[in-house]
Amino acid sequence: MAERGHPNFPLDPRYPSDPVVATAVSTDYGVLDLAAARRWGYGWDPAKSPDLRPKGRRMTYAEYADLPACNAAASRRLMRGIDAKRDWLYASTRSVEVDKAVRRDPRMRAAWDVWSRCVAEQGFTRYPDPVAAYGDDAWQRGGDGNTRHTRRERATAVADVMCKRRHRTAELWHAVRARKQAVDIAQHRDRYAAGLRSLRTHRTNIAEVLRKLG
């Protein structure tokens, strides 16, 4: 950015106009903490939410116009020696397929059905799985990812956690996912290994840049 005439460009700038950012926060298995469910439902304490907004000044429109080219140059430097199309974040792309396999697993479908009946028997919606309960539009999740913490939301979240505990839903879910991941790794071992090498190269590139920056 300095080479393009912006010598005082901040490291963590705000955009000329603030974009809308939606955030969802959860474990892989939905809500698990009973105390948090009782108080915050499917959201969290707004006073303890991390402030992820940029700390620098708002960039000018002239700076904003040059930002894409500089971002691209930075990405090329950090991705040096990496086959981005083939290897970069390979495990993340496979996680989508692993999750599909988990959802098809008869043991998992049966476990979710038991959990769903348990929640419904307490007077709440019969959700197909805990992720659907967490993401229910009724909780009116805002742009920051937090919810309204209504009485029904909190009561539903408590029933959700209690039913998971009663029927060991999260434990079974974790075990099924671990088995699916192990099978996927065994079937694509070379690609996972290449992905790991790419990640290590990326870390090396970052370390080199940081050393030069002092």
C-alpha positions as CSV (number, residue, x, y, z in Angstrom):
1,M,0.0,0.0,0.0
2,A,2.9,2.3,0.7
3,E,4.3,1.7,-2.8
4,R,0.9,2.8,-4.2
5,G,1.0,6.1,-2.3
6,H,-0.5,5.2,1.0
7,P,2.4,5.3,3.5
8,N,0.3,5.5,6.6
9,F,-2.1,2.7,5.8
10,P,-3.2,1.0,9.1
11,L,-2.5,-2.7,9.8
12,D,-6.1,-3.3,10.9
13,P,-8.3,-0.8,8.9
14,R,-12.0,-0.3,8.9
15,Y,-13.7,-0.3,5.5
16,P,-15.1,3.0,4.1
17,S,-18.5,1.8,5.0
18,D,-19.0,-1.0,7.5
19,P,-20.1,-4.4,6.0
20,V,-22.8,-6.5,7.6
21,V,-21.2,-9.5,9.3
22,A,-23.2,-12.5,10.5
23,T,-21.6,-14.8,13.0
24,A,-22.7,-18.2,14.4
25,V,-21.0,-19.6,17.4
26,S,-21.4,-23.2,18.5
27,T,-19.6,-26.5,19.2
28,D,-19.8,-29.1,16.5
29,Y,-22.6,-30.7,18.5
30,G,-24.7,-27.7,19.3
31,V,-25.1,-26.3,22.8
32,L,-23.6,-28.4,25.6
33,D,-23.1,-26.2,28.6
34,L,-26.2,-26.4,30.9
35,A,-25.5,-23.3,32.9
36,A,-25.0,-21.2,29.7
37,A,-28.2,-22.7,28.2
38,R,-30.2,-21.7,31.3
39,R,-28.9,-18.1,31.1
40,W,-28.3,-17.4,27.4
41,G,-30.2,-20.1,25.4
42,Y,-28.5,-20.5,22.1
43,G,-26.6,-17.2,22.4
44,W,-24.0,-15.9,24.8
45,D,-23.3,-13.1,27.3
46,P,-23.0,-9.9,25.2
47,A,-20.7,-8.4,27.8
48,K,-18.2,-11.1,27.2
49,S,-18.3,-11.2,23.4
50,P,-15.0,-10.7,21.8
51,D,-14.7,-7.5,19.9
52,L,-13.5,-8.6,16.4
53,R,-14.0,-5.2,14.8
54,P,-11.0,-3.5,13.2
55,K,-9.0,-1.3,15.5
56,G,-7.4,1.0,12.9
57,R,-8.8,4.1,11.3
58,R,-11.3,3.9,8.5
59,M,-9.5,3.6,5.1
60,T,-10.1,6.2,2.5
61,Y,-11.8,5.4,-0.8
62,A,-8.5,5.8,-2.6
63,E,-6.9,3.3,-0.3
64,Y,-9.9,1.0,-0.7
65,A,-9.4,1.1,-4.5
66,D,-5.8,-0.2,-4.1
67,L,-6.6,-2.8,-1.4
68,P,-7.5,-5.7,-3.7
69,A,-4.3,-5.7,-5.6
70,C,-2.2,-5.5,-2.4
71,N,-4.3,-8.3,-0.8
72,A,-3.6,-10.4,-3.9
73,A,0.1,-9.7,-3.7
74,A,0.2,-10.6,0.0
75,S,-1.6,-13.8,-0.7
76,R,0.8,-14.8,-3.4
77,R,3.7,-14.3,-1.0
78,L,2.2,-16.3,1.7
79,M,1.1,-19.1,-0.6
80,R,4.5,-19.4,-2.3
81,G,5.3,-23.1,-2.9
82,I,1.7,-24.3,-2.3
83,D,-0.6,-25.8,-4.9
84,A,-3.7,-24.0,-3.8
85,K,-6.1,-25.7,-6.2
86,R,-5.1,-29.2,-5.2
87,D,-3.6,-29.3,-1.7
88,W,-4.5,-26.1,0.2
89,L,-6.9,-26.8,3.1
90,Y,-7.7,-30.2,1.7
91,A,-8.9,-31.5,5.1
92,S,-11.4,-28.7,5.3
93,T,-12.9,-29.7,1.9
94,R,-13.1,-33.3,3.0
95,S,-14.8,-32.4,6.3
96,V,-17.9,-31.5,4.2
97,E,-18.0,-35.0,2.8
98,V,-17.3,-36.5,6.3
99,D,-20.2,-34.6,7.7
100,K,-22.5,-35.9,5.0
101,A,-21.4,-39.5,5.8
102,V,-22.1,-38.8,9.5
103,R,-25.6,-37.6,8.7
104,R,-26.3,-40.8,6.6
105,D,-25.0,-43.1,9.4
106,P,-27.9,-45.2,10.8
107,R,-26.5,-45.0,14.3
108,M,-26.4,-41.2,14.1
109,R,-29.9,-40.9,12.6
110,A,-31.2,-43.2,15.4
111,A,-29.5,-41.1,18.1
112,W,-30.8,-37.9,16.7
113,D,-34.3,-39.4,16.6
114,V,-34.1,-40.4,20.3
115,W,-32.8,-36.9,21.2
116,S,-35.6,-35.3,19.1
117,R,-38.3,-37.3,20.8
118,C,-36.9,-36.4,24.2
119,V,-37.0,-32.7,23.4
120,A,-40.5,-32.9,22.0
121,E,-41.8,-34.8,25.1
122,Q,-40.9,-31.8,27.1
123,G,-43.2,-29.6,25.1
124,F,-40.8,-28.2,22.5
125,T,-40.3,-28.4,18.8
126,R,-39.3,-31.7,17.4
127,Y,-36.1,-30.8,15.6
128,P,-34.4,-33.2,13.3
129,D,-31.1,-32.7,15.0
130,P,-29.3,-30.4,17.5
131,V,-27.9,-28.2,14.7
132,A,-31.5,-27.4,13.6
133,A,-32.4,-26.4,17.2
134,Y,-29.4,-24.1,17.5
135,G,-30.2,-22.4,14.2
136,D,-34.0,-22.0,14.6
137,D,-35.0,-18.6,13.1
138,A,-37.3,-18.2,16.1
139,W,-34.3,-17.2,18.2
140,Q,-33.9,-14.1,16.0
141,R,-30.1,-14.3,15.8
142,G,-28.7,-10.9,15.0
143,G,-25.9,-9.7,12.8
144,D,-23.4,-10.3,15.6
145,G,-24.5,-13.9,15.9
146,N,-26.2,-13.5,19.3
147,T,-29.8,-14.3,20.1
148,R,-32.7,-12.6,22.0
149,H,-32.4,-15.0,25.0
150,T,-36.2,-15.4,25.3
151,R,-37.7,-17.6,27.9
152,R,-38.7,-20.2,25.3
153,E,-35.3,-20.1,23.7
154,R,-33.6,-20.7,27.1
155,A,-36.0,-23.5,28.0
156,T,-35.5,-25.2,24.7
157,A,-31.7,-25.0,25.1
158,V,-31.9,-26.5,28.5
159,A,-34.1,-29.4,27.2
160,D,-31.6,-29.8,24.4
161,V,-28.7,-30.2,26.7
162,M,-30.5,-32.4,29.2
163,C,-31.6,-34.8,26.4
164,K,-28.0,-34.9,25.1
165,R,-26.8,-35.9,28.5
166,R,-29.5,-38.4,29.1
167,H,-29.0,-40.2,25.9
168,R,-25.2,-39.5,25.4
169,T,-25.9,-37.9,22.0
170,A,-22.8,-35.8,21.8
171,E,-20.6,-38.8,22.8
172,L,-22.0,-41.0,20.1
173,W,-21.9,-38.2,17.6
174,H,-18.2,-37.6,18.3
175,A,-17.4,-41.4,18.0
176,V,-19.2,-41.7,14.7
177,R,-17.5,-38.6,13.3
178,A,-14.1,-39.9,14.5
179,R,-14.7,-43.3,12.7
180,K,-15.7,-41.5,9.5
181,Q,-12.7,-39.3,9.6
182,A,-10.4,-42.3,10.2
183,V,-11.8,-44.0,7.2
184,D,-11.6,-40.9,5.0
185,I,-7.9,-40.4,6.0
186,A,-7.1,-44.0,5.2
187,Q,-8.7,-43.7,1.8
188,H,-7.0,-40.4,0.9
189,R,-3.8,-40.6,2.8
190,D,-1.6,-39.1,0.1
191,R,-3.8,-36.1,-0.3
192,Y,-4.1,-35.5,3.4
193,A,-0.3,-35.7,3.6
194,A,0.1,-33.2,0.8
195,G,-2.4,-30.9,2.6
196,L,-0.3,-31.1,5.8
197,R,2.9,-30.2,3.8
198,S,1.1,-27.2,2.4
199,L,0.0,-26.0,5.8
200,R,3.6,-26.3,7.1
201,T,4.9,-24.4,4.0
202,H,2.3,-21.7,4.7
203,R,3.5,-21.4,8.3
204,T,7.1,-21.1,7.1
205,N,6.2,-18.3,4.7
206,I,4.4,-16.4,7.5
207,A,7.5,-16.8,9.8
208,E,9.8,-15.5,7.1
209,V,7.6,-12.4,6.5
210,L,7.4,-11.7,10.2
211,R,11.2,-12.0,10.5
212,K,11.6,-9.4,7.8
213,L,9.1,-7.1,9.4
214,G,11.0,-7.4,12.6
